Amino acid sequence: MVRIRLRRVGLKKQPSYRIVVTDRESPRNGKYLEIIGFYNPRTVPTTLELKEDRALYWLSVGAQPSEPVARILKWLGTDQRLIRLHKGETMDTLVAEAAVEFAKRPVPSPKTSFPAPVKKPESIQVEEKA
């Protein structure tokens, strides 16, 4: 079975995610078939990019989204576009509609809402002289 799920990328304690199409059996950061989007919850507002045509294609051929991806697809309206695709609307009109909605979204700030973790200074070792 093919799944659409999140793949963690980014530094330690600074996660961002790629939305990937992968086999259900592969590990979280293992092999994938295709990257269809990007999600960064640390920016204000959240950065979210999705290749709508590829997401609709994979969903139409039976790929199952994970729970977090299903929430993202619902938030973007892709789940409703999939229903309309099954009813007979063309892919081109649905993708054009998604592009218009994407253009209306606010531009996310490149700064994150959470500061990067601070490295602790290396402990200074004092040699004892005997």
PyMOL commands that set and color helices and strands:
alter all, ss='L'
color gray80, all
select helices_A, chain A and resi 52-60+67-76+78-87+91-104
alter helices_A, ss='H'
color red, helices_A
select strands_A, chain A and resi 2-11+14-23+34-40+47-50+64-65
alter strands_A, ss='S'
color yellow, strands_A
deselect
rebuild
show_as cartoon
